[in-house]
């Protein structure tokens, strides 16, 4: 349970509400999380939660927007600090996996939102994340082609999809077996396969 200070600003309460949702999603089906459970996890009343979020959908939107901002900032930061395009891709892959390990409830929430047929603010936040992520991947792959690290004949959109699919495959298997260690152990081996598939061979 989050440690709540005696006095919190509205922004602090909103952040703690999001943190509670992510913590609960790590141990249960996100679709079954109620505002009562969120309030109980925070040690406050439901009324206190609704003072900062008018609806449960608004809480989910805030949670997905936080995830989108935090995950993208992590992968973008390591991508820009790496020494080469291929190193950037590897750093992004590892940062994404590390994020899933740090926040095991996030993949469950993301998959849940993407399965919805209707357009919701939370689903829009996920779609925006995937679009920004895809553009960053495309940029690094194109830089790799220019530098000679990546095979120029590899279709960039297909390579970007393969990258995302490799991460998601690791995460799905870890969720199935409830084994975060699988993510840590499998990340480097999986990226090695991806690197072999896209690298330029002299």
Secondary structure, DSSP 4 states (H G I P E B T S, - for coil): -----SS--HHHHHHHHHHHHHHHHTTS-GGG--HHHHHHHHTS-HHHHHTT-SSHHHHHHHHHHHHHHHHHHHHHHHHHHSSSHHHHHHHHHHHHHHHHHHTHHHHHHHHHHHT-SS--HHHHHHHHHHHHHHHHHHHHHHHHHHHTSB-TTS-HHHHHHHHHHHHHHHHHHHHHHT-HHHHHHHHHHHHHHHHHHHB---
